[in-house]
Amino acid sequence: MPESNVGIWRGQERSSWIRLRTLILLRWVAIAGQISAITAAQRMYHLQLELVLCYLAIGISIIVNISAMFLFPENKRLSEFENFLMVLYDLLQLAFLLYLTGGLDNPFALLLLAPVTISANVLGLRATLIIGGTAILLVTLLAQYHLPLHTDAGVVLRVPDMFVFGNWAAIIIAAVFMGAYSYRINSEMQSMSDALSATHLALSREQKLTDLGGVVAAAAHELGTPLATIKLASSELIEELDDQPELREDAVLIRQQADRCRDILRSMGRAGKDDLHLRQAPLSALVHEAAEPHMQRGKTLHFSEEPGAGAAPQQPAVLRLPEVIHGLRNLIQNAVDFADANVWVEMTWTEDQIRVRIVDDGHGFPPQVMGRIGDPFMRRRRGGEPESSDRPEYEGMGLGLFIAKTLLERSGATLSFSNGLDPYKTVPIRPDQSGAIVEVVWPRSKLDAQTGEFALPLGANQPIEI
């Protein structure tokens, strides 16, 4: 599935989630805190501050907030550049206030971490690096250049140089760590969210296709009798109108169009009526339905069905769930894409389990990615090789396997991934089933359509009302 279809969110898209009114509200909180801190420092602790410059900096923020409230609608969402400017302004305004109030001697210097954390959560990597670099530069400058704090008695308040250095180092380390941590966690959360969205879209599409096939098939079944009647009546008219060529041609045309309608409906749906019996299928039929799109792609698919120890020889009838069909289809596609020539699909069942094992004769999963298989947006199967060398027009195995894994686990399955042969081991002759192995195991109660916990009720088919 191409990246454009699944919406791999960049900073531009992430920042557009933030409403302007949200940042305006946060800035009002910051303004209230700044005014309270300056008032308390002056009235309670009698510190001599540059009040004109301090209130000028706060007043500019008030003007910016009021202007934004009146100039933009309430539902205004910021682009990445607009969000970047807002965060950069807050950082510079806070740094200016700290310059006027003691620099790193001021305990509120810790608040410089806030813009860095915000940018890491809502902006792209470039904007985050600029904000982080600016914060580090400002902290370094404030450690050396700032207006000292004076009491009304003329006493200069300053902390020892060792503590100033400690504050400087702590703020820089915290900015780097919190920025990197927030950016990384947010990126992973967005990747997982987008992958889950793609999973829901894939399942919805499969469900719609399944429903559409049932509706069309039901229409074909219901229209069969009237079309047959039209064909029979037109055939009789053709025989009786031998002496009237013009009318006979019309009767021939009616029969031809009736045949055409029959063929169109037959090609659009093959399953018949969407009744209880068609919501289940033998295990092999379900697997063949999943594999059908990849049967003619130049690789040979080998299917086998075998009961396990103590199981009945007759294969179970299983639920035709869209998530199971789509998940197995993705796994088979992945095997066909990487196989050299053959793919084996093995089906076994016991009294307690239903198992589908998919094996190819390719090179298998690289050991370095074995622990990450099923995570979204992996881009390589063989380390370091471009996808295009083995899989033209394929975007990578991460999202497809993630969707398959998520959908199959939703149906109650457990998936395991392994290799038929150690990729680091050199052998003179490679065995047939030496590539990747994907094993899907369901508790039989989750998938069996006749005896499981989701078994279909038996009874008369309900007619379709039109």
C-alpha positions in Angstrom: 0.0 0.0 0.0 1.6 3.3 -1.0 2.6 5.8 1.6 0.3 8.4 0.1 -2.7 6.1 0.7 -2.0 5.3 4.3 -1.1 8.8 5.4 2.3 8.6 6.9 2.1 11.7 9.0 5.0 14.2 8.7 5.4 17.3 10.8 3.2 19.3 8.5 0.2 17.0 9.1 0.9 16.6 12.8 1.1 20.4 13.4 -2.1 21.0 11.5 -3.9 19.0 14.3 -3.3 21.9 16.7 -5.9 24.6 16.9 -4.7 28.2 17.3 -7.1 28.7 20.2 -5.3 26.0 22.1 -2.0 27.8 21.9 -3.7 31.1 22.7 -5.2 29.5 25.9 -1.8 28.2 26.9 -0.2 31.6 26.3 -2.9 33.2 28.5 -1.9 30.8 31.3 1.8 31.7 30.7 1.0 35.4 30.8 -0.9 35.0 34.0 2.0 33.1 35.5 4.6 35.7 34.4 2.6 38.6 35.8 2.1 36.7 39.1 5.8 35.8 39.4 6.9 39.4 38.7 4.4 40.9 41.1 5.4 38.4 43.8 9.1 39.1 43.3 8.6 42.8 43.6 5.9 43.0 46.4 6.9 40.0 48.6 10.7 39.8 48.1 11.3 43.5 47.2 13.5 42.7 44.2 14.4 45.5 41.9 13.4 44.6 38.4 13.2 46.3 35.0 9.5 46.5 35.2 9.0 48.6 32.1 10.9 46.1 29.9 9.2 43.1 31.7 5.7 44.4 31.2 6.6 45.4 27.6 7.5 41.8 26.9 4.3 40.6 28.5 2.3 43.3 26.8 3.5 42.2 23.4 2.2 38.6 24.2 -1.1 40.1 25.2 -1.4 42.1 22.0 -0.4 39.0 19.9 -3.1 36.9 21.7 -5.9 39.4 21.3 -5.0 40.0 17.7 -5.0 36.3 16.9 -8.4 35.9 18.6 -10.0 38.6 16.4 -8.2 38.0 13.2 -8.6 34.2 12.9 -11.7 32.0 13.3 -12.0 29.7 16.3 -11.4 26.6 14.3 -8.2 27.9 12.7 -5.5 25.1 12.7 -1.9 26.0 12.3 0.4 24.9 9.5 3.8 23.7 10.5 5.4 27.1 9.7 2.8 29.0 11.7 3.2 26.6 14.6 7.0 27.0 14.4 6.7 30.8 14.6 4.4 30.6 17.6 6.7 28.3 19.5 9.8 30.2 18.5 8.2 33.5 19.7 7.3 31.9 23.1 10.8 30.7 23.5 12.4 34.1 22.6 9.9 36.0 24.9 10.7 33.7 27.8 14.4 34.0 27.2 14.1 37.8 27.2 12.2 37.8 30.5 14.9 35.5 32.0 17.6 38.0 30.8 15.8 40.7 32.7 15.4 38.6 35.8 18.7 37.0 36.6 19.3 34.5 33.8 20.1 31.0 35.1 20.0 32.4 38.7 16.2 32.5 38.1 14.7 29.1 39.0 12.1 29.7 36.2 14.8 29.1 33.6 13.5 25.5 33.7 10.5 26.7 31.6 12.7 26.9 28.6 12.2 23.2 28.2 8.5 23.7 27.4 8.8 25.0 23.9 11.3 22.3 23.1 8.9 19.6 24.2 6.0 21.1 22.4 7.9 21.3 19.1 9.0 17.7 19.5 5.4 16.6 19.8 3.8 18.7 17.0 6.5 19.8 14.5 8.7 18.0 12.1 12.3 17.0 12.7 13.8 20.1 11.1 11.6 22.5 13.1 12.3 20.6 16.3 16.1 20.8 15.7 15.9 24.5 15.1 13.8 25.1 18.3 16.1 22.8 20.3 19.3 24.4 19.0 17.9 27.9 19.7 17.0 26.9 23.2 20.5 25.5 23.8 22.0 28.7 22.4 19.8 30.9 24.6 20.6 28.9 27.7 24.3 29.3 27.0 24.0 33.0 26.5 21.9 33.5 29.6 24.5 31.8 31.7 26.9 34.6 30.9 24.8 37.6 30.0 21.9 38.7 32.1 20.8 41.5 34.4 21.5 40.6 38.0 18.8 40.5 40.6 19.0 43.3 43.3 17.1 43.7 46.5 15.9 47.1 47.6 18.9 47.3 49.9 21.3 46.9 46.9 22.3 43.3 47.6 23.0 41.3 44.4 21.3 37.9 44.5 23.3 35.2 42.6 24.0 31.5 43.0 27.6 30.1 43.0 29.2 29.5 39.6 29.1 25.8 40.2 25.3 25.8 40.5 25.0 28.0 37.5 27.0 25.5 35.5 24.9 22.7 36.9 21.7 24.5 35.9 23.1 25.1 32.4 24.2 21.4 32.0 20.9 20.1 33.4 18.7 22.3 31.2 20.7 21.4 28.0 20.7 17.6 28.9 17.0 17.8 29.7 16.2 19.7 26.4 18.1 17.1 24.4 16.6 14.1 26.2 13.1 15.3 26.5 13.0 16.6 22.9 14.4 13.3 21.5 12.2 11.2 23.7 9.0 13.1 22.9 9.7 13.2 19.2 10.5 9.5 19.1 7.5 8.4 21.2 5.2 10.7 19.2 6.5 9.4 15.9 5.9 5.8 17.0 2.4 6.6 18.2 1.6 8.3 14.9 3.0 5.4 12.9 0.9 2.9 14.9 -2.2 5.1 14.6 -1.8 5.4 10.9 -1.1 1.7 10.5 -4.2 0.9 12.5 -6.2 3.3 10.3 -4.9 1.5 7.2 -5.9 -1.8 8.9 -9.5 -0.6 9.4 -9.6 0.6 5.8 -8.4 -2.7 4.5 -10.9 -4.6 6.6 -13.7 -2.2 5.6 -12.8 -2.7 1.9 -12.8 -6.5 2.3 -16.1 -6.4 4.1 -17.7 -4.2 1.4 -16.4 -6.5 -1.3 -17.8 -9.5 0.5 -21.2 -7.8 1.0 -21.3 -6.6 -2.6 -20.5 -10.0 -3.9 -23.3 -11.5 -1.9 -25.8 -8.9 -3.1 -24.8 -9.3 -6.7 -24.9 -13.0 -6.4 -28.3 -12.9 -4.8 -29.5 -10.6 -7.6 -28.2 -13.1 -10.2 -30.0 -15.9 -8.5 -33.3 -14.1 -8.1 -33.3 -12.8 -11.7 -32.5 -16.2 -13.2 -36.1 -17.3 -13.4 -37.5 -14.2 -15.1 -34.6 -14.1 -17.6 -35.2 -17.8 -18.4 -38.9 -17.0 -19.0 -38.0 -14.1 -21.3 -35.6 -16.3 -23.2 -38.3 -19.1 -23.6 -41.0 -16.7 -24.7 -38.6 -15.0 -27.2 -37.6 -18.4 -28.6 -41.2 -19.3 -29.2 -41.8 -15.9 -30.9 -38.9 -16.5 -33.2 -40.4 -19.8 -34.4 -43.8 -18.2 -35.0 -42.6 -15.1 -36.8 -40.7 -16.8 -39.7 -43.0 -15.0 -42.1 -42.5 -11.6 -40.5 -38.7 -10.8 -40.7 -38.8 -7.4 -39.0 -40.7 -8.7 -35.9 -38.5 -11.8 -35.9 -35.4 -9.7 -35.6 -36.9 -7.9 -32.6 -37.5 -11.3 -30.9 -34.0 -12.4 -31.7 -32.7 -9.2 -30.1 -34.7 -9.8 -27.0 -33.3 -13.3 -26.6 -29.7 -12.0 -27.1 -30.1 -9.3 -24.5 -31.6 -11.8 -22.0 -28.5 -13.9 -22.6 -26.3 -10.9 -22.1 -28.0 -10.0 -18.8 -27.5 -13.6 -17.6 -23.8 -13.5 -18.5 -23.2 -10.1 -16.9 -24.9 -11.2 -13.6 -23.0 -14.5 -13.7 -19.6 -12.7 -14.1 -20.4 -10.2 -11.3 -21.3 -12.8 -8.6 -20.5 -16.5 -8.3 -21.4 -17.3 -4.7 -25.2 -17.5 -5.0 -27.5 -16.2 -2.3 -25.9 -14.7 0.9 -27.5 -17.2 3.2 -26.2 -19.0 6.2 -24.5 -21.7 4.2 -22.4 -19.2 2.3 -21.0 -17.6 5.5 -19.0 -20.7 6.0 -16.7 -22.8 3.8 -14.3 -25.7 4.0 -10.9 -24.7 5.3 -9.3 -25.4 1.9 -11.9 -23.3 0.0 -11.2 -20.4 2.4 -7.5 -20.6 1.8 -7.9 -20.9 -2.0 -10.1 -17.9 -2.0 -7.4 -15.9 -0.2 -4.7 -17.1 -2.5 -6.6 -16.6 -5.7 -5.3 -13.2 -6.7 -1.7 -14.6 -6.5 -2.2 -17.9 -8.3 -1.0 -16.5 -11.7 2.0 -14.4 -10.7 4.7 -16.7 -12.0 5.2 -18.7 -8.8 3.8 -22.2 -8.1 1.5 -22.5 -5.1 1.3 -26.0 -3.5 -1.7 -26.7 -1.2 -2.0 -29.6 1.2 -4.7 -30.5 3.7 -4.0 -33.1 6.4 -5.7 -33.9 9.7 -3.6 -33.8 12.9 -3.3 -36.6 15.4 -6.6 -37.9 16.5 -8.6 -35.5 14.3 -11.4 -36.5 12.0 -10.3 -36.8 8.4 -13.0 -34.4 7.1 -11.7 -30.9 7.1 -13.6 -28.4 9.2 -16.1 -25.8 7.9 -14.8 -22.4 9.0 -16.3 -18.9 9.1 -15.7 -16.8 6.0 -14.6 -13.8 7.9 -13.3 -10.9 5.8 -10.4 -10.3 8.2 -9.2 -13.9 7.9 -9.4 -13.8 4.1 -7.6 -10.5 3.9 -5.0 -11.5 6.4 -4.1 -14.8 4.7 -4.1 -13.0 1.4 -1.4 -10.6 2.6 0.7 -13.4 4.0 0.5 -15.3 0.8 1.3 -12.2 -1.2 4.4 -11.7 0.9 5.5 -15.3 0.3 4.9 -15.1 -3.4 6.8 -11.8 -3.6 9.9 -13.2 -2.0 9.8 -16.8 -3.2 12.2 -18.0 -5.9 9.7 -20.4 -7.5 7.5 -22.1 -5.0 5.2 -21.4 -2.1 3.7 -24.1 0.1 0.4 -23.6 2.0 -0.2 -26.4 4.5 -3.5 -26.8 6.3 -3.8 -29.0 9.3 -6.5 -29.4 12.0 -7.0 -31.2 15.3 -9.8 -31.3 17.8 -8.5 -28.1 19.4 -6.7 -26.1 16.7 -6.8 -25.0 13.1 -3.4 -24.3 11.6 -2.2 -22.7 8.3 1.5 -22.8 7.5 2.9 -20.7 4.6 6.4 -21.5 3.5 8.5 -20.1 0.5 11.8 -21.1 -1.0 13.3 -17.7 -0.8 16.1 -16.4 1.4 13.9 -16.0 4.5 13.7 -13.3 7.1 17.0 -11.6 8.1 17.9 -12.4 11.7 18.2 -8.7 12.5 14.5 -8.0 11.8 13.0 -11.2 13.3 12.1 -9.4 16.5 10.4 -6.5 14.7 8.3 -8.5 12.1 4.8 -7.2 12.2 5.8 -3.6 13.2 4.4 -1.0 10.8 6.6 0.7 8.2 9.6 -1.6 8.0 11.2 -1.2 4.6 13.5 -4.1 4.1 13.3 -7.9 4.2 16.9 -8.5 3.3 19.3 -6.2 5.1 20.6 -3.4 3.0 19.0 -4.4 -0.3 16.5 -2.1 -2.0 13.0 -3.4 -2.4 13.0 -2.8 -6.1 15.6 -5.5 -6.7 13.3 -8.3 -5.7 9.9 -6.7 -5.4 9.2 -4.1 -8.1 6.3 -1.7 -7.2 6.2 -2.9 -3.6 6.6 -0.5 -0.8 8.0 -2.8 1.9 6.7 -5.7 4.0 6.0 -3.7 7.2 2.6 -2.4 6.7 1.2 -5.4 4.8 2.4 -7.8 7.5 1.2 -5.5 10.2 -2.3 -5.4 8.7 -2.3 -9.2 8.2 -1.1 -9.8 11.8 -3.6 -7.3 13.3 -6.6 -8.7 11.3 -5.7 -12.4 12.0 -5.1 -11.7 15.7 -8.5 -10.0 15.8 -10.0 -13.3 14.6 -8.3 -15.1 17.5 -5.2 -16.4 15.7 -1.6 -16.5 17.0 1.1 -15.8 14.4 4.7 -17.0 14.5 7.6 -16.1 12.1 10.7 -18.2 11.5 13.1 -19.4 8.8 13.4 -22.8 7.3 17.2 -22.4 7.1 19.7 -20.2 8.9 20.4 -17.3 6.6 24.0 -17.2 7.8 24.6 -20.9 7.0 26.1 -21.8 3.7 24.9 -25.0 2.3 25.9 -26.6 -1.1 22.3 -27.5 -1.9 19.4 -25.6 -0.5 16.3 -27.6 0.5 13.0 -26.7 -1.0 11.3 -25.2 2.0 14.3 -23.1 3.1 12.7 -19.6 3.1 10.4 -17.8 5.4 7.8 -19.6 7.5 4.6 -18.0 8.8 2.4 -20.1 11.0 -1.1 -19.1 11.8 -2.9 -21.0 14.6 -6.5 -20.5 15.7 -8.2 -22.2 18.6 -10.8 -24.3 16.8 -13.6 -22.7 18.8 -12.8 -19.3 17.3 -13.0 -20.3 13.6 -15.1 -23.5 13.4 -18.5 -22.6 11.8 -20.3 -25.6 13.2 -19.1 -26.3 16.7 -17.2 -23.2 17.7 -18.4 -20.4 20.0 -19.4 -18.4 16.9 -21.1 -21.3 15.1 -23.7 -20.3 12.6 -27.3 -21.3 13.4 -28.9 -23.8 11.1 -32.3 -23.2 9.7 -34.3 -22.1 6.6 -32.7 -19.5 4.4 -34.5 -16.1 4.7 -35.7 -14.6 1.4 -34.2 -11.3 0.3 -36.7 -8.6 0.3 -36.4 -5.9 -2.3 
